[in-house]
Amino acid sequence: MIWNIALRMRRRFEVGNFSFTGVGALLSVLLNNDKSHFLFNQCMHLLTSQLESQRRYWEEQVSRVEAKSEKEGAELKSQLKVTLEKCEDLDKKVTSCCPDWERRL
């Protein structure tokens, strides 16, 4: 996203006789030209707002994944509990049916 913005800046900006071939050249000219401080500030604001927007987006994505993982973990724990209870019941049934079962193993 940031590189796309930088490429757009590179394509759009021309100050006087300068044509930019890179973001470094763009920043150099903007910082050395008093008339361009406003333009530079706008560019920095755009970049900053884009980064902030991306940060919020990814924080939201991480929160969603965490919530989903917690929910799935709780479901798996409950399924494990049910399965263990069934295993214990089966073990009791086998033991009551065949008392010497454990000795055979």
KERO-953361 format. One record per residue (C-alpha): x negated, y, z; residue in three letters; chain. Coordinates in steps of 0.5 Angstrom, whole numbers, plus 500, padded with zeros to 3 digits. Example, Ala and Ser with C-alpha at 12.3 -4.5 7.8 and 13.67 -1.06 7.14 Angstrom:
2
<node><east>475</east><north>491</north><up>516</up><aa>ALA</aa><ch>A</ch></node>
<node><east>473</east><north>498</north><up>514</up><aa>SER</aa><ch>A</ch></node>
This chain:
105
<node><east>500</east><north>500</north><up>500</up><aa>MET</aa><ch>A</ch></node>
<node><east>495</east><north>505</north><up>502</up><aa>ILE</aa><ch>A</ch></node>
<node><east>491</east><north>503</north><up>496</up><aa>TRP</aa><ch>A</ch></node>
<node><east>497</east><north>505</north><up>491</up><aa>ASN</aa><ch>A</ch></node>
<node><east>497</east><north>511</north><up>495</up><aa>ILE</aa><ch>A</ch></node>
<node><east>490</east><north>513</north><up>494</up><aa>ALA</aa><ch>A</ch></node>
<node><east>491</east><north>511</north><up>486</up><aa>LEU</aa><ch>A</ch></node>
<node><east>497</east><north>515</north><up>485</up><aa>ARG</aa><ch>A</ch></node>
<node><east>493</east><north>521</north><up>489</up><aa>MET</aa><ch>A</ch></node>
<node><east>487</east><north>520</north><up>484</up><aa>ARG</aa><ch>A</ch></node>
<node><east>492</east><north>520</north><up>478</up><aa>ARG</aa><ch>A</ch></node>
<node><east>496</east><north>526</north><up>480</up><aa>ARG</aa><ch>A</ch></node>
<node><east>491</east><north>531</north><up>483</up><aa>PHE</aa><ch>A</ch></node>
<node><east>487</east><north>536</north><up>479</up><aa>GLU</aa><ch>A</ch></node>
<node><east>484</east><north>542</north><up>482</up><aa>VAL</aa><ch>A</ch></node>
<node><east>481</east><north>547</north><up>477</up><aa>GLY</aa><ch>A</ch></node>
<node><east>476</east><north>544</north><up>473</up><aa>ASN</aa><ch>A</ch></node>
<node><east>476</east><north>538</north><up>477</up><aa>PHE</aa><ch>A</ch></node>
<node><east>478</east><north>531</north><up>475</up><aa>SER</aa><ch>A</ch></node>
<node><east>478</east><north>526</north><up>481</up><aa>PHE</aa><ch>A</ch></node>
<node><east>474</east><north>519</north><up>479</up><aa>THR</aa><ch>A</ch></node>
<node><east>475</east><north>517</north><up>486</up><aa>GLY</aa><ch>A</ch></node>
<node><east>478</east><north>518</north><up>493</up><aa>VAL</aa><ch>A</ch></node>
<node><east>471</east><north>520</north><up>496</up><aa>GLY</aa><ch>A</ch></node>
<node><east>471</east><north>526</north><up>490</up><aa>ALA</aa><ch>A</ch></node>
<node><east>478</east><north>528</north><up>492</up><aa>LEU</aa><ch>A</ch></node>
<node><east>477</east><north>529</north><up>499</up><aa>LEU</aa><ch>A</ch></node>
<node><east>470</east><north>532</north><up>498</up><aa>SER</aa><ch>A</ch></node>
<node><east>473</east><north>537</north><up>493</up><aa>VAL</aa><ch>A</ch></node>
<node><east>480</east><north>538</north><up>498</up><aa>LEU</aa><ch>A</ch></node>
<node><east>475</east><north>539</north><up>504</up><aa>LEU</aa><ch>A</ch></node>
<node><east>471</east><north>544</north><up>501</up><aa>ASN</aa><ch>A</ch></node>
<node><east>476</east><north>548</north><up>497</up><aa>ASN</aa><ch>A</ch></node>
<node><east>480</east><north>553</north><up>502</up><aa>ASP</aa><ch>A</ch></node>
<node><east>486</east><north>553</north><up>497</up><aa>LYS</aa><ch>A</ch></node>
<node><east>487</east><north>546</north><up>498</up><aa>SER</aa><ch>A</ch></node>
<node><east>487</east><north>545</north><up>505</up><aa>HIS</aa><ch>A</ch></node>
<node><east>495</east><north>545</north><up>505</up><aa>PHE</aa><ch>A</ch></node>
<node><east>495</east><north>540</north><up>500</up><aa>LEU</aa><ch>A</ch></node>
<node><east>490</east><north>536</north><up>504</up><aa>PHE</aa><ch>A</ch></node>
<node><east>494</east><north>536</north><up>510</up><aa>ASN</aa><ch>A</ch></node>
<node><east>500</east><north>534</north><up>506</up><aa>GLN</aa><ch>A</ch></node>
<node><east>496</east><north>528</north><up>503</up><aa>CYS</aa><ch>A</ch></node>
<node><east>494</east><north>526</north><up>510</up><aa>MET</aa><ch>A</ch></node>
<node><east>501</east><north>527</north><up>513</up><aa>HIS</aa><ch>A</ch></node>
<node><east>503</east><north>522</north><up>507</up><aa>LEU</aa><ch>A</ch></node>
<node><east>498</east><north>517</north><up>509</up><aa>LEU</aa><ch>A</ch></node>
<node><east>499</east><north>517</north><up>516</up><aa>THR</aa><ch>A</ch></node>
<node><east>507</east><north>517</north><up>515</up><aa>SER</aa><ch>A</ch></node>
<node><east>506</east><north>511</north><up>511</up><aa>GLN</aa><ch>A</ch></node>
<node><east>501</east><north>507</north><up>516</up><aa>LEU</aa><ch>A</ch></node>
<node><east>506</east><north>509</north><up>521</up><aa>GLU</aa><ch>A</ch></node>
<node><east>512</east><north>506</north><up>517</up><aa>SER</aa><ch>A</ch></node>
<node><east>508</east><north>500</north><up>516</up><aa>GLN</aa><ch>A</ch></node>
<node><east>506</east><north>499</north><up>523</up><aa>ARG</aa><ch>A</ch></node>
<node><east>513</east><north>499</north><up>525</up><aa>ARG</aa><ch>A</ch></node>
<node><east>515</east><north>494</north><up>520</up><aa>TYR</aa><ch>A</ch></node>
<node><east>510</east><north>489</north><up>522</up><aa>TRP</aa><ch>A</ch></node>
<node><east>511</east><north>490</north><up>530</up><aa>GLU</aa><ch>A</ch></node>
<node><east>518</east><north>488</north><up>528</up><aa>GLU</aa><ch>A</ch></node>
<node><east>516</east><north>482</north><up>524</up><aa>GLN</aa><ch>A</ch></node>
<node><east>512</east><north>480</north><up>530</up><aa>VAL</aa><ch>A</ch></node>
<node><east>518</east><north>481</north><up>535</up><aa>SER</aa><ch>A</ch></node>
<node><east>522</east><north>477</north><up>530</up><aa>ARG</aa><ch>A</ch></node>
<node><east>518</east><north>471</north><up>530</up><aa>VAL</aa><ch>A</ch></node>
<node><east>516</east><north>471</north><up>537</up><aa>GLU</aa><ch>A</ch></node>
<node><east>524</east><north>471</north><up>539</up><aa>ALA</aa><ch>A</ch></node>
<node><east>525</east><north>465</north><up>534</up><aa>LYS</aa><ch>A</ch></node>
<node><east>519</east><north>461</north><up>537</up><aa>SER</aa><ch>A</ch></node>
<node><east>522</east><north>462</north><up>544</up><aa>GLU</aa><ch>A</ch></node>
<node><east>529</east><north>460</north><up>542</up><aa>LYS</aa><ch>A</ch></node>
<node><east>526</east><north>454</north><up>538</up><aa>GLU</aa><ch>A</ch></node>
<node><east>521</east><north>452</north><up>544</up><aa>GLY</aa><ch>A</ch></node>
<node><east>527</east><north>452</north><up>549</up><aa>ALA</aa><ch>A</ch></node>
<node><east>531</east><north>448</north><up>544</up><aa>GLU</aa><ch>A</ch></node>
<node><east>525</east><north>443</north><up>543</up><aa>LEU</aa><ch>A</ch></node>
<node><east>525</east><north>443</north><up>551</up><aa>LYS</aa><ch>A</ch></node>
<node><east>532</east><north>441</north><up>552</up><aa>SER</aa><ch>A</ch></node>
<node><east>531</east><north>436</north><up>547</up><aa>GLN</aa><ch>A</ch></node>
<node><east>525</east><north>433</north><up>550</up><aa>LEU</aa><ch>A</ch></node>
<node><east>529</east><north>433</north><up>557</up><aa>LYS</aa><ch>A</ch></node>
<node><east>535</east><north>429</north><up>553</up><aa>VAL</aa><ch>A</ch></node>
<node><east>530</east><north>424</north><up>550</up><aa>THR</aa><ch>A</ch></node>
<node><east>526</east><north>423</north><up>556</up><aa>LEU</aa><ch>A</ch></node>
<node><east>533</east><north>421</north><up>560</up><aa>GLU</aa><ch>A</ch></node>
<node><east>535</east><north>416</north><up>555</up><aa>LYS</aa><ch>A</ch></node>
<node><east>528</east><north>413</north><up>555</up><aa>CYS</aa><ch>A</ch></node>
<node><east>529</east><north>412</north><up>563</up><aa>GLU</aa><ch>A</ch></node>
<node><east>536</east><north>410</north><up>562</up><aa>ASP</aa><ch>A</ch></node>
<node><east>533</east><north>404</north><up>557</up><aa>LEU</aa><ch>A</ch></node>
<node><east>528</east><north>403</north><up>562</up><aa>ASP</aa><ch>A</ch></node>
<node><east>533</east><north>401</north><up>567</up><aa>LYS</aa><ch>A</ch></node>
<node><east>537</east><north>397</north><up>563</up><aa>LYS</aa><ch>A</ch></node>
<node><east>531</east><north>393</north><up>560</up><aa>VAL</aa><ch>A</ch></node>
<node><east>529</east><north>392</north><up>568</up><aa>THR</aa><ch>A</ch></node>
<node><east>535</east><north>390</north><up>570</up><aa>SER</aa><ch>A</ch></node>
<node><east>537</east><north>385</north><up>564</up><aa>CYS</aa><ch>A</ch></node>
<node><east>530</east><north>382</north><up>564</up><aa>CYS</aa><ch>A</ch></node>
<node><east>526</east><north>383</north><up>571</up><aa>PRO</aa><ch>A</ch></node>
<node><east>520</east><north>380</north><up>569</up><aa>ASP</aa><ch>A</ch></node>
<node><east>519</east><north>385</north><up>563</up><aa>TRP</aa><ch>A</ch></node>
<node><east>514</east><north>389</north><up>565</up><aa>GLU</aa><ch>A</ch></node>
<node><east>509</east><north>382</north><up>567</up><aa>ARG</aa><ch>A</ch></node>
<node><east>510</east><north>380</north><up>559</up><aa>ARG</aa><ch>A</ch></node>
<node><east>507</east><north>386</north><up>557</up><aa>LEU</aa><ch>A</ch></node>
